[in-house]
Amino acid sequence: MKPLLELATKPRRDALLIACAVLLAYANALGGPFQFDDYTVIVDAGPVHSLAAWWADLGHGLRPLLKLSYWLDHTIGFGAAGFHGTNVLIHLANALLVRGFAEFAARRWLPQCDERAQARAALLSALIFALHPANTEAVSYISARSVSLMSLLLLLALAADRLRSDFWSLTLALLAYLAALAVKEPAVTLAPTLWLLARFGLGRSEASRWRALPFWLLPIGLALWLLPRSNYEDFLLGSLGARSIADNLLSQIAAVFDLLKLALLLRAPNLDPPLIEVHRWSLRLAMQLVTMLALLLAAFALRRTRPWLAFGAGWFVLQLLPTNSLLPRNDLVNDRQLYFAGIGLWLIVGLECAARGWLAERGRNGAMTTLAMFALCGSLAVLTHLRNRDYCSEIALWRVTALASPDKARPWNNLGYALQLEGCRQAAIQAYDRALAADPQHLRARHNREALLAAMPGSQAEAPAPRCREP
């Protein structure tokens, strides 16, 4: 009875540990203000401010369920802090679901490991997901909720599909899938994800394959119904006009490699990574592609003895297909794209550690293993806490972004505007000058600079700037 009781309390203990880790790492994000796109999609967006306006926009605008979540936070009335609190809770729920999914995978793939090692593998994967600084953009940047909320609904759909093979579990999974599609379009990867799960023994092999059919038909039917009636057609055409498909494919080689570097902590999180469009092959680009293909081939070659390697790599590639393949986007890459795709990588880390016996040792070795786990997770938590300090003000966020991407005009323009709002006129003009030096055709920076100069008396143009509020 005692061992059974001890086993039953482990999920509660792990859940409490994950909750404490998330709350401590993201506590300093709760006081951050609205930033950049937050004004467009929340502060100045009519459908977010009233239920009647949201209802009128339903079927015409983009991402209705995401807007509804913003409306709820707006109605509760805690301001930016309320929005941040919701984002942190969504992230916590995702971390708990990742732990459950990782433990399910560990039991399937690591039957030779004891339950202690399986549970530790699941906990390690969940803690890396919860604390990795790459995920701060999807949590601390309010309008990036689209990614974290979509991930929550997709994970719920996967969990519901695993419950039973009856009508109700299928219905719950489809409803969660529909909700995810109403939050963000890359949720379309659920159908091939279910195939990937079945291929590696984590999903239903489907004695009757009809169960998987609705997950393929739902996004197709939804697209056919919405495109003629909503802004999705303009959204799609605008995306296709960003660059040619050939240039986008070349550019995305560097973009995906950049996300891998972010996952491995080889670069710091960046709201506007310094990537540029690629129009032709280069030695560097070829080496990046060869490296990624070599990793994929190695994982595939070990699929029988270490299936989590091939599955994790397949998950990573599959979740990036909507945003980092054929369809061009204005931004080549965003850190938030690693949020859901990275789950496959964190699953690899946890299960590989268990397979190598690093999580099953007892006594002194077990204590060292525990210390190593906490050292890794503690380091990630500190990095996340430090990154969240950048979100404490618009000046702080765009200053660190501009310094990390000095050759891009947008960060300097946004820094200039943030400084201008704080009354730092001279500093704002200098930032606008840096934006125009990076891109002389950047019309918004030129307009902002000229408008600021026109509004300044001649004597003030040379006067010292007032002391800015420090972040």
C-alpha positions, -999 to 999 in steps of 0.1 A, spaced: 0 0 0 28 24 9 46 22 -25 13 27 -43 6 57 -22 41 71 -28 36 66 -66 2 83 -65 17 114 -48 46 118 -73 25 137 -100 13 161 -73 48 167 -61 61 172 -96 32 195 -104 39 216 -73 76 218 -83 68 229 -118 43 255 -106 69 270 -81 95 270 -109 73 288 -134 60 314 -108 95 322 -96 110 325 -131 82 347 -144 73 367 -113 91 398 -126 72 396 -159 39 405 -142 46 442 -139 56 447 -175 36 471 -197 20 466 -231 46 464 -259 47 470 -296 20 447 -312 1 447 -280 -13 481 -289 -25 470 -323 -41 438 -313 -52 447 -277 -51 483 -266 -64 498 -298 -84 468 -310 -122 473 -309 -132 436 -308 -112 432 -276 -130 459 -257 -166 447 -258 -184 414 -264 -207 430 -289 -178 442 -310 -162 408 -308 -194 392 -319 -197 416 -349 -161 407 -359 -168 369 -356 -164 353 -390 -148 383 -405 -116 391 -385 -87 368 -376 -82 345 -346 -116 350 -328 -108 328 -298 -76 346 -292 -95 379 -292 -121 365 -268 -93 356 -243 -81 392 -246 -116 405 -240 -119 384 -208 -87 399 -195 -98 434 -205 -132 429 -188 -116 416 -155 -98 450 -155 -63 444 -140 -46 460 -169 -14 447 -184 -7 427 -151 -39 407 -157 -29 399 -193 6 388 -180 -10 367 -153 -31 348 -178 -1 342 -200 19 327 -171 -10 305 -161 -13 292 -197 24 285 -197 21 266 -164 -8 245 -178 14 237 -209 43 226 -187 21 203 -167 7 188 -200 42 183 -213 51 164 -182 22 141 -186 30 135 -223 67 129 -215 58 104 -188 35 86 -212 63 84 -238 88 72 -212 66 43 -202 62 33 -238 98 37 -249 117 30 -218 101 -2 -202 136 -12 -190 137 19 -167 120 19 -134 92 43 -126 115 66 -108 136 71 -138 106 75 -161 91 101 -138 124 120 -136 127 120 -173 92 135 -177 99 161 -150 132 171 -166 116 176 -200 88 196 -184 111 218 -164 133 226 -194 101 236 -213 89 256 -184 122 275 -178 140 278 -211 146 315 -218 136 310 -255 100 307 -243 99 341 -227 86 357 -259 55 335 -259 49 342 -222 61 377 -214 52 393 -247 14 396 -242 4 394 -279 25 363 -284 -2 345 -264 -14 332 -297 14 306 -296 11 295 -260 -27 294 -261 -27 274 -294 -1 250 -278 -24 245 -248 -54 236 -269 -33 213 -292 -19 195 -261 -54 191 -248 -65 177 -281 -37 152 -280 -45 142 -244 -82 138 -253 -74 116 -282 -54 93 -260 -82 89 -234 -103 63 -252 -114 53 -286 -150 63 -281 -172 90 -296 -168 114 -267 -130 115 -266 -130 121 -304 -155 149 -299 -134 165 -272 -102 163 -293 -120 178 -323 -134 207 -302 -100 214 -288 -85 213 -323 -112 237 -336 -104 261 -307 -67 259 -315 -74 268 -352 -95 298 -339 -64 310 -320 -36 306 -346 -34 290 -380 -3 268 -375 -25 245 -354 -31 227 -387 -2 205 -378 -24 184 -354 -35 159 -381 1 150 -392 11 151 -355 -14 123 -348 0 103 -376 35 108 -362 23 97 -328 8 65 -343 39 59 -363 60 58 -332 36 39 -310 23 69 -289 -10 72 -307 -37 49 -319 -27 26 -347 -63 30 -357 -79 -4 -364 -104 19 -382 -86 48 -398 -118 68 -400 -109 83 -366 -80 103 -381 -101 116 -410 -120 144 -392 -86 159 -382 -76 162 -418 -110 174 -431 -117 200 -403 -90 226 -414 -98 221 -451 -135 227 -446 -129 257 -422 -105 273 -448 -130 269 -476 -157 285 -455 -136 314 -441 -115 325 -470 -143 342 -490 -159 357 -459 -131 370 -437 -97 388 -437 -79 355 -440 -77 359 -478 -60 393 -474 -37 378 -447 -27 350 -471 -21 372 -501 -1 396 -480 20 368 -468 27 355 -503 37 390 -513 64 392 -487 90 374 -509 92 346 -535 88 310 -524 123 302 -536 139 330 -516 118 320 -486 130 284 -487 166 295 -488 160 321 -460 143 295 -438 174 273 -438 192 301 -418 160 307 -398 156 271 -386 193 269 -378 189 301 -358 161 284 -338 184 254 -331 211 278 -318 185 294 -296 174 260 -282 210 251 -274 216 285 -257 241 295 -284 224 329 -288 203 350 -265 165 356 -270 158 384 -294 125 400 -303 138 409 -338 167 385 -347 193 399 -371 184 376 -400 181 389 -436 166 375 -467 187 350 -486 186 351 -524 214 327 -534 233 298 -520 265 304 -499 290 282 -482 276 291 -448 240 283 -459 251 250 -473 269 241 -441 239 249 -420 217 227 -443 242 198 -442 244 200 -404 206 199 -399 202 171 -425 230 151 -407 212 154 -374 179 143 -389 195 113 -407 213 103 -374 180 105 -355 162 85 -382 190 58 -383 185 52 -345 147 51 -347 145 14 -336 168 16 -307 161 52 -296 127 61 -311 126 94 -291 154 108 -312 135 104 -345 102 113 -329 116 145 -313 133 156 -345 102 148 -365 80 168 -341 104 198 -343 104 198 -381 67 192 -384 56 220 -361 78 245 -380 64 237 -414 35 262 -414 58 291 -404 93 282 -417 88 265 -451 69 275 -482 46 303 -469 65 336 -466 61 358 -436 71 394 -429 95 381 -402 118 353 -412 119 339 -377 105 347 -342 117 331 -309 81 321 -301 81 296 -330 103 274 -308 76 272 -281 56 243 -294 82 229 -318 108 227 -289 87 202 -270 102 175 -292 137 186 -283 130 187 -246 115 152 -248 148 140 -264 168 155 -235 147 139 -207 144 104 -223 180 103 -234 191 110 -199 169 82 -186 180 58 -213 217 64 -203 209 55 -167 216 90 -154 182 93 -138 179 59 -121 209 59 -98 203 59 -60 226 68 -31 255 92 -39 251 89 -76 214 97 -73 222 128 -52 246 140 -79 221 134 -106 195 154 -86 220 182 -81 228 182 -118 191 184 -128 185 213 -104 217 231 -116 205 229 -152 170 240 -144 182 267 -120 205 281 -147 176 282 -171 154 299 -145 180 326 -139 183 333 -176 146 335 -179 143 358 -150 170 381 -165 153 381 -199 120 391 -183 137 422 -169 139 434 -206 101 434 -207 98 459 -178 96 488 -202 95 496 -239 128 514 -237 145 485 -221 131 459 -245 139 478 -277 173 490 -264 185 454 -259 169 444 -292 186 472 -311 220 463 -296 215 427 -305 203 435 -341 222 468 -348 219 465 -386 181 463 -386 160 495 -388 129 484 -370 144 480 -335 161 514 -337 128 530 -349 108 514 -321 135 524 -296 133 560 -309 95 561 -305 97 546 -270 123 573 -260 101 600 -277 71 590 -256 93 594 -224 104 629 -235 139 618 -245 140 639 -276 178 639 -284 181 601 -277 150 595 -299 165 614 -328 198 595 -324 178 562 -325 159 573 -357 193 582 -372 205 547 -365 174 533 -381 179 554 -413 215 545 -414 205 508 -414 177 514 -440 175 548 -457 141 537 -471 125 531 -437 96 555 -441 83 552 -406 116 561 -390 119 591 -414 84 602 -407 89 599 -369 121 619 -370 107 647 -391 76 649 -370 96 651 -338 119 678 -352 90 698 -364 74 697 -330 106 709 -312 114 746 -308 147 754 -324 164 760 -291 154 726 -279 169 708 -308 204 714 -293 193 714 -256 202 684 -234 176 657 -233 156 654 -201 164 625 -178 146 594 -191 129 570 -168 153 541 -164 140 506 -168 
